[in-house]
Amino acid sequence: MSKYMINKLIRGIELSDATVQAYIADPPTFVTGWLAGGAGPETRSDDRELTAEERAAFETRDYAALYALGAHPYLLWHWVEAVYLHEATWPDMVERYRAAVTPIGWPDFVV
């Protein structure tokens, strides 16, 4: 849909420990709930939309795909730290991130 929406969801996830834990526990359910929210309890917000590819990247916690789709590197790195730190040491996480995103190159930030 847009790089803005990708970055909005990344920020929404890593904003608090509670949202990180909810996302880690069940990414597809979290993404579905996030997409349904925004305007109020009974109304879906028109601004929360993801393409199938974007949604799949969030549902599988695929940071390389999010990077390739245009996630801002600064926001994405903080998301990776929040989502993956419980699974790996920090140096390990840095190396995995570099290995995943380096082949993609520098993303085009034209919106």
Contacts in CASP RR format, 6 or more apart in sequence:
PFRMAT RR
TARGET T0000
AUTHOR 0000-0000-0000
METHOD contacts of the structure
MODEL  1
MSKYMINKLIRGIELSDATVQAYIADPPTFVTGWLAGGAGPETRSDDREL
TAEERAAFETRDYAALYALGAHPYLLWHWVEAVYLHEATWPDMVERYRAA
VTPIGWPDFVV
1 49 0 8 1.000
1 50 0 8 1.000
1 51 0 8 1.000
1 54 0 8 1.000
2 111 0 8 1.000
3 69 0 8 1.000
3 70 0 8 1.000
3 71 0 8 1.000
3 72 0 8 1.000
3 109 0 8 1.000
3 111 0 8 1.000
4 111 0 8 1.000
5 47 0 8 1.000
5 48 0 8 1.000
5 49 0 8 1.000
5 50 0 8 1.000
5 54 0 8 1.000
6 50 0 8 1.000
6 54 0 8 1.000
6 66 0 8 1.000
6 69 0 8 1.000
6 70 0 8 1.000
6 71 0 8 1.000
7 71 0 8 1.000
7 72 0 8 1.000
7 75 0 8 1.000
8 48 0 8 1.000
9 31 0 8 1.000
9 34 0 8 1.000
9 50 0 8 1.000
9 58 0 8 1.000
10 66 0 8 1.000
10 71 0 8 1.000
10 72 0 8 1.000
10 75 0 8 1.000
10 76 0 8 1.000
10 78 0 8 1.000
10 79 0 8 1.000
11 75 0 8 1.000
12 19 0 8 1.000
12 34 0 8 1.000
13 19 0 8 1.000
13 20 0 8 1.000
13 23 0 8 1.000
13 30 0 8 1.000
13 79 0 8 1.000
13 82 0 8 1.000
13 83 0 8 1.000
14 20 0 8 1.000
14 75 0 8 1.000
14 78 0 8 1.000
14 79 0 8 1.000
14 81 0 8 1.000
14 82 0 8 1.000
14 83 0 8 1.000
19 30 0 8 1.000
20 82 0 8 1.000
20 83 0 8 1.000
22 30 0 8 1.000
23 30 0 8 1.000
23 83 0 8 1.000
24 83 0 8 1.000
24 86 0 8 1.000
27 58 0 8 1.000
27 59 0 8 1.000
27 60 0 8 1.000
27 61 0 8 1.000
28 59 0 8 1.000
31 50 0 8 1.000
31 55 0 8 1.000
31 58 0 8 1.000
31 59 0 8 1.000
34 48 0 8 1.000
35 44 0 8 1.000
35 48 0 8 1.000
35 49 0 8 1.000
35 50 0 8 1.000
35 55 0 8 1.000
36 44 0 8 1.000
36 48 0 8 1.000
37 44 0 8 1.000
37 45 0 8 1.000
37 48 0 8 1.000
38 44 0 8 1.000
38 45 0 8 1.000
38 47 0 8 1.000
38 48 0 8 1.000
39 45 0 8 1.000
39 46 0 8 1.000
50 58 0 8 1.000
53 65 0 8 1.000
53 69 0 8 1.000
54 66 0 8 1.000
54 69 0 8 1.000
56 62 0 8 1.000
56 65 0 8 1.000
57 65 0 8 1.000
57 66 0 8 1.000
57 69 0 8 1.000
58 66 0 8 1.000
61 83 0 8 1.000
61 84 0 8 1.000
63 71 0 8 1.000
63 76 0 8 1.000
63 79 0 8 1.000
63 80 0 8 1.000
63 97 0 8 1.000
63 100 0 8 1.000
63 101 0 8 1.000
64 100 0 8 1.000
64 101 0 8 1.000
64 104 0 8 1.000
66 76 0 8 1.000
66 79 0 8 1.000
67 73 0 8 1.000
67 76 0 8 1.000
67 100 0 8 1.000
67 101 0 8 1.000
67 104 0 8 1.000
67 107 0 8 1.000
68 104 0 8 1.000
68 107 0 8 1.000
70 107 0 8 1.000
70 108 0 8 1.000
70 109 0 8 1.000
71 79 0 8 1.000
71 107 0 8 1.000
72 109 0 8 1.000
73 101 0 8 1.000
73 107 0 8 1.000
77 97 0 8 1.000
80 93 0 8 1.000
80 97 0 8 1.000
81 90 0 8 1.000
81 93 0 8 1.000
84 93 0 8 1.000
84 96 0 8 1.000
85 93 0 8 1.000
88 96 0 8 1.000
END
